Amino acid sequence: MSNANLEQLTAAQKASAEVMTSLMRTAFEGMQKMAELNMAATRDFFNTSVANANTLMSVKDVNDMSKVNQNLAKPNFDKVMGYSRNVYELMAEMQKEVASIMESQYGQFAKNASTAIDKTKTAAPGGDVFAAAMKSMLDATNSAYNNMTSMAKQLSDIAESNIQAASTATSKAVGAATKSAAKK
């Protein structure tokens, strides 16, 4: 193996290691953010539970007990939707970071493959036929990659609009329930 080939192999291995490091860093940071989000939600749940227990212990008569029970029985949709929205945003952010890393890596791969194909054309007799076949395969790969990227973006957009629709519907339902409870 020539020095040029060893240098290319070393450079390729180094680039792969850098990509893996970037992906692992993104995954680790995402897990850390998710742990922080879950810890905050757990803390909030605990504080709400303690406050509810204190409210129940302070009840003096039966009428107050029924009012307190009605208030405690109402689920807090805002908190649930906020948590869901935060989880979705975290996952979308991680997906974008991973896609960005993969896109830059794929771009470098396509550039290197194109350069290698161009060198193959003149390297040996019949190289132009081989280069044409490889070029066709690279074009098909580029097309497939572009389609996959487009589909991933569409799925992300659909998920985002679903979260927004659910938030809107929940807000309207909570508003209606609050108005209904206020009339009683």
Number of C-alpha atoms within 10 A of each C-alpha: 5 7 8 9 10 11 11 12 12 12 12 13 12 12 14 13 12 12 17 13 12 16 18 13 12 18 16 12 13 17 15 12 14 16 12 12 16 14 12 13 16 12 12 13 13 12 12 13 13 12 12 16 12 11 14 15 10 11 14 9 8 9 9 13 16 12 12 15 13 11 12 16 9 11 10 10 14 13 13 14 18 13 16 14 17 14 16 16 14 17 15 16 14 18 18 14 16 17 16 12 17 15 15 12 15 14 13 13 13 16 12 12 15 17 11 13 21 17 14 19 16 12 11 10 10 11 16 17 12 15 19 15 13 18 16 12 12 16 14 12 13 15 12 12 14 13 12 12 14 12 12 14 15 12 12 16 13 12 14 16 12 12 17 14 12 14 19 13 12 16 15 12 13 17 12 12 13 12 11 10 11 8 7 5
